[in-house]
């Protein structure tokens, strides 16, 4: 009986709430990027702000998700 119970528990699969996780990555990344852009400059140019936010968002996403190479079948 115990082995059946253990087997049932081991078969369950957890699934992340991807949308919520991505939203959190974007929110955190925007905040970190904004702060990073203004770290040494009180009036950074808009391009620098965009670059820092973009990099921080991508860093956050890469911290929480693993990406596999997609093979081109053509």
N, C-alpha and C positions, 0 to 999 in steps of 0.2 A: 504494500500500500504506500509506504513512504517513497519508494523509488518512482512510482507513478506520479506522485505529487511533485517530486523533484523534477521529473521530466516535463511536466506541465509548466512549471515555473521557468525552466530553461528555454522552452519553446517560444515564450512571449517575446514580442519584438517592441522595442521602443522606437518612436518616431518623433523627430524634432518638429516643432512648429516653425517651418522655414520662414514664413512671412514675418512672424514676430521677431525671429532671430535676425533676419536681414534688416528689418526696421530698426532694431537696436544697434546693429552695426553702423547703419547710416547715421543715426542720431549721434552716437558716440564719435564716429569719424568726423562729422561736421564740427562738433565741439572741439575735438582735438586739433583738427586742421586750422580752425579759426584761431585758436590760442597759439598754435605753432607759428602761424603767419604773423602774428602780432608780438611774438616773443621778444624780438630785438628791434622792432620798428613799430612806433606808435601809429604810423600812417602808411601801411604797405599798399602797393598798387594792386588793383583788382585781379590782375593776372596771377600774381604771387599768391593771393588769397585762394583763388580757384585751384591752383596747382597743389597747395598744401592740403586743402579740403579733399580733393580728389585722391591724393596719395594716402591720406589718413583713412578715408572710407575703404579704399581697396585693401589697406593693411588690416583693418578690422575684419573685413570679409574673409581674407586669407587666413586670419587667425582662427576662425571658427569653421571654415569649410575646406575640405581637401578637393582638389581638382585632378581629374585623370585626363590624360591625353586622349583625344578622340581620334580614332583611326579613320582616315578617308578611304572609303571603299571604291572610289573611282579609279 
